[in-house]
Amino acid sequence: MNIKKMPNGKYRFREKYRDTDGSWHEVSVTMKSKTRESQREALNLIERKIKEKTKKREIKEKKIESITVIEVSNQSSKKRKMELAPSSFYQESCFLNVFLKTFGKKKIRDIKARDIQDYIVLNSKSIKTMHALKRGINSIFKYAYVAEYIESNPIDRLDLPKDTRTKESVTKLKQKFFTLDEFNLLIKQMRFDASNDETHRKIDLIEFLFWTGLRIGEALALNWSDVDLLNGRISITKSWDTKRRRLGNVKTIDSIREIDVNSHCLNIVQNFKKYNSEFIFVTEKKKQINYIGLSQFLKYEGAKTQLFGKNPDYFSLHMLRHSHITYLVNKGVPEKMIMERVGHKDPRMMMGVYTHILPENRVTLRQALDSSTSWGQNFNNQKIPKKSPKIIEYNEI
């Protein structure tokens, strides 16, 4: 036991001890003197402190050892809710609720990497779903690791298959955008079929999504304070939770942005002013246009339009965002400008998923290849004059 005199004249008694996990700790008490009686009293107090601390640690360890997956999930979900957009959080929660039915009551320390690997593989219809499941489950185990409930994160040892493109998935991906000609045909069919003002509102919103690249939740969250009609700009700062029908955060921090819009979009917005509602894209009852109904309407009209090579079953509102980005890329708009406009951070993701080569660009590419081929043929057909070998004179050596 170490004894040290303090500036105030009192004495501090310190003692080190080793915990059950092998780590060293220190406890101390302060006494008025360092007499034998004071030393005995200090020693008793120190021993009592060590016992109390050891007991608390044992209780904590037992609690940690018995903590279940669902208990950790309840803790981690609070953090996750702050990180994700409402729609993304809802989707992830659906995945995790199914996962918790199998693993929820189990001790988190008992879960092995192979258990999670087998679960993900057996409960996923696609590789994309596997990785979505992995992200959600990882949020629980990462939280447990940081909180020191577990010594390592089993998710780090998973070995899931990479996303290899099949013929079917590539075909589906290629169909998830409209060319400008295709979109105009689709809108023409929609306007022809429209028999009431409510349907025309849906079509207006579909056109707005195509020409702005907004996510449906971002568009439905727009109110009049977000629109600058004079300068042709709109501000995206929030998103409409289509599941719970309430305002929420945008998907990522990069989604908060201002964008320029064309005169057609401004006219669409102006048309909605007559409905005198807080939000722009509303029904006659002044409620946001229904997301599911709008998506079904797009599929239905897509089937009637019969666009060549396009399966209307694959049509979605997000497809309009794909189309907008593809249109801008093929018009030669710089990548950074497009990323800022649509609220993307990762250029690899944007260029890999959202862009497609339009038919008119394929023609340009083919012409370029044809011209290079014809140049090669002309070059090969030219007669190259044969040169007689030069006779070297000795005086040149």
C-alpha positions as semicolon CSV with decimal commas, in nm:
position;residue;x (nm);y (nm);z (nm)
1;M;0,000;0,000;0,000
2;N;0,137;0,340;-0,101
3;I;0,108;0,636;0,139
4;K;0,149;0,997;0,022
5;K;0,116;1,322;0,213
6;M;-0,118;1,571;0,046
7;P;-0,066;1,952;0,032
8;N;-0,354;1,995;0,278
9;G;-0,172;1,784;0,539
10;K;-0,384;1,471;0,496
11;Y;-0,258;1,133;0,374
12;R;-0,369;0,939;0,068
13;F;-0,350;0,560;0,083
14;R;-0,342;0,382;-0,256
15;E;-0,353;0,018;-0,349
16;K;-0,344;-0,160;-0,688
17;Y;-0,534;-0,477;-0,761
18;R;-0,579;-0,710;-1,056
19;D;-0,931;-0,759;-1,191
20;T;-1,084;-1,089;-1,305
21;D;-0,992;-1,010;-1,666
22;G;-0,625;-0,956;-1,571
23;S;-0,633;-0,576;-1,593
24;W;-0,487;-0,358;-1,317
25;H;-0,689;-0,096;-1,128
26;E;-0,626;0,142;-0,840
27;V;-0,832;0,249;-0,537
28;S;-0,748;0,512;-0,279
29;V;-0,875;0,665;0,045
30;T;-0,773;0,980;0,232
31;M;-0,704;0,983;0,606
32;K;-0,615;1,261;0,853
33;S;-0,301;1,082;0,975
34;K;-0,079;0,785;0,899
35;T;-0,083;0,623;1,240
36;R;-0,111;0,245;1,266
37;E;-0,477;0,278;1,351
38;S;-0,531;0,502;1,046
39;Q;-0,342;0,254;0,828
40;R;-0,561;-0,036;0,950
41;E;-0,875;0,168;0,886
42;A;-0,747;0,271;0,542
43;L;-0,668;-0,090;0,456
44;N;-1,019;-0,202;0,557
45;L;-1,177;0,075;0,349
46;I;-0,960;-0,013;0,048
47;E;-1,046;-0,383;0,074
48;R;-1,415;-0,296;0,094
49;K;-1,384;-0,074;-0,214
50;I;-1,207;-0,349;-0,408
51;K;-1,480;-0,600;-0,316
52;E;-1,755;-0,357;-0,423
53;K;-1,587;-0,282;-0,754
54;T;-1,520;-0,650;-0,820
55;K;-1,881;-0,738;-0,740
56;K;-2,013;-0,464;-0,969
57;R;-1,790;-0,586;-1,247
58;E;-1,906;-0,946;-1,199
59;I;-2,270;-0,834;-1,213
60;K;-2,197;-0,633;-1,527
61;E;-2,015;-0,926;-1,688
62;K;-2,303;-1,161;-1,610
63;K;-2,545;-0,912;-1,763
64;I;-2,324;-0,875;-2,070
65;E;-2,289;-1,251;-2,101
66;S;-2,666;-1,296;-2,095
67;I;-2,762;-1,002;-2,321
68;T;-2,972;-1,118;-2,616
69;V;-2,971;-1,018;-2,981
70;I;-3,309;-0,845;-2,950
71;E;-3,188;-0,638;-2,652
72;V;-2,892;-0,513;-2,854
73;S;-3,119;-0,454;-3,153
74;N;-3,344;-0,230;-2,942
75;Q;-3,040;-0,025;-2,845
76;S;-2,883;-0,006;-3,193
77;S;-3,212;0,081;-3,366
78;K;-3,220;0,422;-3,194
79;K;-2,886;0,508;-3,353
80;R;-2,986;0,352;-3,685
81;K;-3,305;0,557;-3,698
82;M;-3,100;0,877;-3,685
83;E;-2,868;0,756;-3,964
84;L;-3,122;0,641;-4,224
85;A;-3,402;0,802;-4,417
86;P;-3,746;0,692;-4,286
87;S;-3,815;0,473;-4,588
88;S;-3,473;0,303;-4,564
89;F;-3,515;0,251;-4,188
90;Y;-3,858;0,098;-4,242
91;Q;-3,727;-0,140;-4,509
92;E;-3,431;-0,245;-4,294
93;S;-3,661;-0,297;-3,994
94;C;-3,874;-0,537;-4,198
95;F;-3,563;-0,746;-4,276
96;L;-3,450;-0,742;-3,913
97;N;-3,790;-0,833;-3,768
98;V;-3,775;-1,161;-3,959
99;F;-3,413;-1,214;-3,849
100;L;-3,506;-1,152;-3,484
101;K;-3,774;-1,420;-3,493
102;T;-3,491;-1,673;-3,536
103;F;-3,208;-1,512;-3,335
104;G;-3,377;-1,254;-3,108
105;K;-3,386;-1,459;-2,785
106;K;-3,036;-1,602;-2,827
107;K;-2,737;-1,461;-2,640
108;I;-2,545;-1,238;-2,878
109;R;-2,214;-1,389;-2,758
110;D;-2,329;-1,731;-2,876
111;I;-2,399;-1,628;-3,237
112;K;-2,132;-1,751;-3,478
113;A;-2,045;-1,625;-3,825
114;R;-2,160;-1,953;-3,982
115;D;-2,506;-1,911;-3,820
116;I;-2,553;-1,572;-3,986
117;Q;-2,400;-1,688;-4,315
118;D;-2,643;-1,981;-4,338
119;Y;-2,939;-1,762;-4,245
120;I;-2,862;-1,497;-4,508
121;V;-2,806;-1,749;-4,787
122;L;-3,124;-1,946;-4,706
123;N;-3,345;-1,638;-4,670
124;S;-3,237;-1,440;-4,977
125;K;-3,379;-1,467;-5,327
126;S;-3,098;-1,265;-5,480
127;I;-2,742;-1,155;-5,412
128;K;-2,867;-0,799;-5,374
129;T;-3,098;-0,912;-5,092
130;M;-2,809;-1,098;-4,926
131;H;-2,603;-0,782;-4,900
132;A;-2,901;-0,576;-4,782
133;L;-2,959;-0,833;-4,506
134;K;-2,591;-0,825;-4,416
135;R;-2,597;-0,444;-4,376
136;G;-2,897;-0,459;-4,146
137;I;-2,763;-0,742;-3,928
138;N;-2,422;-0,575;-3,916
139;S;-2,578;-0,266;-3,756
140;I;-2,669;-0,483;-3,454
141;F;-2,337;-0,664;-3,420
142;K;-2,127;-0,355;-3,485
143;Y;-2,311;-0,180;-3,202
144;A;-2,251;-0,483;-2,976
145;Y;-1,879;-0,479;-3,057
146;V;-1,843;-0,106;-2,982
147;A;-2,039;-0,152;-2,657
148;E;-1,802;-0,441;-2,568
149;Y;-2,081;-0,698;-2,550
150;I;-1,879;-0,915;-2,790
151;E;-1,504;-0,944;-2,847
152;S;-1,527;-0,950;-3,228
153;N;-1,788;-0,887;-3,496
154;P;-1,887;-1,215;-3,670
155;I;-2,014;-1,019;-3,971
156;D;-1,652;-0,938;-4,060
157;R;-1,595;-1,308;-4,132
158;L;-1,890;-1,359;-4,369
159;D;-1,812;-1,475;-4,721
160;L;-2,112;-1,388;-4,936
161;P;-2,114;-1,429;-5,316
162;K;-2,039;-1,121;-5,520
163;D;-2,303;-0,966;-5,744
164;T;-2,247;-1,148;-6,075
165;R;-2,471;-1,027;-6,354
166;T;-2,694;-1,292;-6,507
167;K;-2,858;-1,253;-6,845
168;E;-3,192;-1,192;-6,673
169;S;-3,057;-0,927;-6,435
170;V;-2,874;-0,745;-6,715
171;T;-3,189;-0,750;-6,929
172;K;-3,389;-0,611;-6,638
173;L;-3,133;-0,339;-6,571
174;K;-3,130;-0,230;-6,935
175;Q;-3,507;-0,189;-6,925
176;K;-3,510;0,033;-6,618
177;F;-3,493;0,362;-6,807
178;F;-3,681;0,550;-7,080
179;T;-3,532;0,727;-7,378
180;L;-3,683;1,069;-7,445
181;D;-3,880;0,930;-7,741
182;E;-4,014;0,643;-7,529
183;F;-4,111;0,877;-7,249
184;N;-4,292;1,112;-7,488
185;L;-4,488;0,816;-7,629
186;L;-4,579;0,706;-7,278
187;I;-4,698;1,054;-7,176
188;K;-4,895;1,086;-7,499
189;Q;-5,075;0,759;-7,421
190;M;-5,140;0,871;-7,063
191;R;-5,285;1,207;-7,169
192;F;-5,503;1,035;-7,429
193;D;-5,646;0,800;-7,166
194;A;-5,686;1,065;-6,894
195;S;-6,053;1,140;-6,830
196;N;-6,035;1,357;-6,518
197;D;-5,825;1,616;-6,340
198;E;-5,698;1,362;-6,084
199;T;-5,532;1,154;-6,358
200;H;-5,373;1,461;-6,516
201;R;-5,219;1,543;-6,176
202;K;-5,057;1,199;-6,169
203;I;-4,917;1,253;-6,518
204;D;-4,783;1,595;-6,418
205;L;-4,596;1,439;-6,126
206;I;-4,454;1,165;-6,350
207;E;-4,326;1,430;-6,594
208;F;-4,181;1,631;-6,305
209;L;-3,990;1,326;-6,178
210;F;-3,848;1,257;-6,525
211;W;-3,725;1,614;-6,577
212;T;-3,583;1,669;-6,226
213;G;-3,449;1,326;-6,125
214;L;-3,604;1,363;-5,779
215;R;-3,689;1,060;-5,568
216;I;-4,064;1,022;-5,523
217;G;-4,036;1,096;-5,149
218;E;-3,845;1,418;-5,222
219;A;-4,109;1,535;-5,469
220;L;-4,403;1,460;-5,239
221;A;-4,233;1,653;-4,956
222;L;-4,206;1,975;-5,161
223;N;-4,405;2,270;-5,033
224;W;-4,432;2,621;-5,172
225;S;-4,145;2,759;-4,965
226;D;-3,914;2,515;-5,147
227;V;-3,990;2,662;-5,490
228;D;-3,835;2,975;-5,640
229;L;-4,058;3,034;-5,942
230;L;-3,879;3,356;-6,035
231;N;-3,533;3,198;-6,068
232;G;-3,650;2,849;-6,165
233;R;-3,501;2,665;-5,868
234;I;-3,625;2,419;-5,608
235;S;-3,474;2,320;-5,271
236;I;-3,470;1,958;-5,152
237;T;-3,434;1,941;-4,773
238;K;-3,675;1,667;-4,664
239;S;-3,853;1,354;-4,782
240;W;-4,206;1,218;-4,753
241;D;-4,227;0,880;-4,580
242;T;-4,464;0,699;-4,817
243;K;-4,517;0,411;-4,571
244;R;-4,609;0,615;-4,263
245;R;-4,733;0,916;-4,462
246;R;-4,534;1,183;-4,280
247;L;-4,230;1,404;-4,333
248;G;-3,883;1,270;-4,263
249;N;-3,518;1,326;-4,344
250;V;-3,367;1,294;-4,691
251;K;-3,177;0,974;-4,774
252;T;-2,824;1,110;-4,721
253;I;-2,658;1,441;-4,638
254;D;-2,574;1,480;-5,009
255;S;-2,946;1,466;-5,088
256;I;-2,989;1,817;-4,942
257;R;-2,948;2,037;-5,248
258;E;-3,084;2,307;-5,479
259;I;-3,150;2,234;-5,846
260;D;-3,250;2,429;-6,155
261;V;-3,567;2,324;-6,334
262;N;-3,691;2,390;-6,687
263;S;-3,994;2,598;-6,782
264;H;-4,208;2,286;-6,827
265;C;-4,152;2,187;-6,463
266;L;-4,233;2,542;-6,351
267;N;-4,561;2,527;-6,546
268;I;-4,645;2,194;-6,379
269;V;-4,583;2,345;-6,036
270;Q;-4,788;2,655;-6,123
271;N;-5,082;2,432;-6,219
272;F;-5,090;2,288;-5,866
273;K;-5,118;2,633;-5,705
274;K;-5,492;2,643;-5,765
275;Y;-5,543;2,359;-5,516
276;N;-5,433;2,589;-5,231
277;S;-5,246;2,325;-5,030
278;E;-4,936;2,334;-4,810
279;F;-4,770;2,069;-5,027
280;I;-4,747;2,085;-5,406
281;F;-4,826;1,738;-5,540
282;V;-5,162;1,667;-5,378
283;T;-5,502;1,517;-5,462
284;E;-5,830;1,708;-5,454
285;K;-5,848;1,616;-5,082
286;K;-5,519;1,802;-5,034
287;K;-5,327;1,488;-4,944
288;Q;-5,008;1,367;-5,112
289;I;-5,060;1,169;-5,433
290;N;-5,052;0,802;-5,340
291;Y;-4,716;0,641;-5,415
292;I;-4,848;0,288;-5,476
293;G;-5,135;0,409;-5,694
294;L;-4,896;0,619;-5,902
295;S;-4,659;0,324;-5,948
296;Q;-4,945;0,096;-6,059
297;F;-5,067;0,367;-6,297
298;L;-4,720;0,381;-6,457
299;K;-4,716;0,003;-6,508
300;Y;-5,072;0,000;-6,648
301;E;-5,010;0,279;-6,898
302;G;-4,672;0,128;-6,983
303;A;-4,844;-0,195;-7,082
304;K;-5,088;-0,005;-7,305
305;T;-4,811;0,195;-7,473
306;Q;-4,623;-0,127;-7,563
307;L;-4,278;0,025;-7,583
308;F;-4,051;-0,198;-7,791
309;G;-3,822;-0,416;-7,582
310;K;-3,959;-0,288;-7,250
311;N;-4,140;-0,505;-6,994
312;P;-4,392;-0,291;-6,801
313;D;-4,363;-0,528;-6,504
314;Y;-4,020;-0,372;-6,443
315;F;-4,152;-0,014;-6,454
316;S;-4,116;0,187;-6,133
317;L;-4,112;0,552;-6,028
318;H;-3,739;0,525;-5,954
319;M;-3,699;0,435;-6,322
320;L;-3,774;0,801;-6,399
321;R;-3,469;0,899;-6,193
322;H;-3,258;0,648;-6,392
323;S;-3,390;0,805;-6,711
324;H;-3,307;1,160;-6,603
325;I;-2,947;1,074;-6,513
326;T;-2,899;0,874;-6,834
327;Y;-3,039;1,164;-7,037
328;L;-2,794;1,411;-6,878
329;V;-2,493;1,180;-6,920
330;N;-2,569;1,125;-7,287
331;K;-2,610;1,501;-7,333
332;G;-2,253;1,546;-7,212
333;V;-2,332;1,715;-6,880
334;P;-2,023;1,687;-6,651
335;E;-2,034;1,405;-6,398
336;K;-1,986;1,633;-6,095
337;M;-2,281;1,853;-6,198
338;I;-2,505;1,547;-6,236
339;M;-2,399;1,409;-5,897
340;E;-2,478;1,739;-5,725
341;R;-2,810;1,764;-5,906
342;V;-2,937;1,420;-5,806
343;G;-2,776;1,411;-5,460
344;H;-2,523;1,135;-5,519
345;K;-2,182;1,102;-5,356
346;D;-2,036;0,789;-5,518
347;P;-1,965;0,837;-5,893
348;R;-1,901;0,462;-5,939
349;M;-2,248;0,379;-5,817
350;M;-2,410;0,646;-6,033
351;M;-2,223;0,557;-6,351
352;G;-2,255;0,182;-6,294
353;V;-2,625;0,160;-6,213
354;Y;-2,802;0,468;-6,341
355;T;-2,656;0,526;-6,686
356;H;-2,728;0,355;-7,016
357;I;-2,624;0,417;-7,376
358;L;-2,911;0,573;-7,569
359;P;-2,996;0,449;-7,922
360;E;-2,882;0,773;-8,090
361;N;-2,545;0,741;-7,918
362;R;-2,516;0,382;-8,036
363;V;-2,556;0,511;-8,393
364;T;-2,274;0,762;-8,335
365;L;-2,056;0,487;-8,189
366;R;-2,129;0,256;-8,481
367;Q;-2,047;0,531;-8,733
368;A;-1,717;0,595;-8,558
369;L;-1,629;0,227;-8,571
370;D;-1,738;0,197;-8,934
371;S;-1,527;0,496;-9,036
372;S;-1,220;0,349;-8,868
373;T;-1,282;0,014;-9,038
374;S;-1,317;0,172;-9,382
375;W;-0,997;0,369;-9,323
376;G;-0,819;0,043;-9,242
377;Q;-0,957;-0,125;-9,554
378;N;-0,849;0,167;-9,776
379;F;-0,506;0,158;-9,621
380;N;-0,469;-0,215;-9,685
381;N;-0,586;-0,176;-10,047
382;Q;-0,323;0,083;-10,129
383;K;-0,038;-0,036;-10,349
384;I;0,290;0,025;-10,176
385;P;0,575;0,073;-10,425
386;K;0,855;-0,173;-10,384
387;K;1,195;-0,022;-10,318
388;S;1,497;-0,187;-10,469
389;P;1,760;-0,269;-10,213
390;K;2,024;-0,005;-10,176
391;I;2,373;-0,107;-10,288
392;I;2,622;0,007;-10,032
393;E;2,943;0,135;-10,177
394;Y;3,262;0,068;-9,991
395;N;3,329;0,438;-9,958
396;E;3,009;0,473;-9,752
397;I;3,141;0,237;-9,484
